[in-house]
Amino acid sequence: MAYVISDECIACGACQAECPVEAISEGDGKFAIDPDLCTDCGSCAEVCAVEAIQPE
């Protein structure tokens, strides 16, 4: 189960830097997680300042 980033994302980039498999990229006004690359480790959710990242 991949993680997803909600519209609460403030595009700070903390999650992208934390992702060990580079599954996170900057999207249109927020970041997005590629579900095919996500390994469900949760590292991104742990560093999200606004709790915008949750399991799908």
C-alpha positions in Angstrom: 0.0 0.0 0.0 1.6 3.3 -1.1 1.4 6.5 0.8 -0.4 9.5 -0.7 0.0 13.3 -0.2 -3.2 15.2 0.4 -4.1 18.8 -0.7 -2.9 19.9 2.8 0.7 19.7 1.4 2.6 23.0 1.7 5.3 22.0 -0.8 8.1 22.3 1.7 10.1 19.4 0.1 11.0 17.7 3.4 9.4 14.4 2.2 11.2 14.4 -1.1 14.6 14.6 0.7 13.6 11.8 3.1 12.4 9.2 0.5 15.0 6.5 0.1 13.7 5.3 -3.3 13.1 8.8 -4.8 9.4 8.1 -5.3 8.4 11.7 -4.5 8.4 14.5 -7.0 7.2 18.1 -7.1 3.8 18.3 -8.7 1.4 21.2 -9.4 1.4 23.1 -6.1 2.2 20.1 -4.0 4.3 17.0 -4.0 3.2 13.6 -5.3 4.2 10.0 -4.6 4.7 7.5 -7.4 2.8 4.4 -6.1 4.8 2.1 -8.3 8.1 3.2 -6.6 6.8 3.7 -3.0 7.9 0.9 -0.7 5.5 1.9 2.1 8.4 2.7 4.6 6.6 5.8 6.0 9.8 7.9 6.2 8.0 10.7 4.3 5.0 10.8 6.7 7.3 11.0 9.7 8.9 14.3 8.5 5.7 16.0 7.1 5.2 19.2 9.1 1.5 19.3 8.3 0.6 15.6 8.4 -0.4 15.7 4.7 1.0 12.2 4.0 -1.1 9.1 4.9 -1.3 5.5 3.8 -3.6 5.1 0.8 
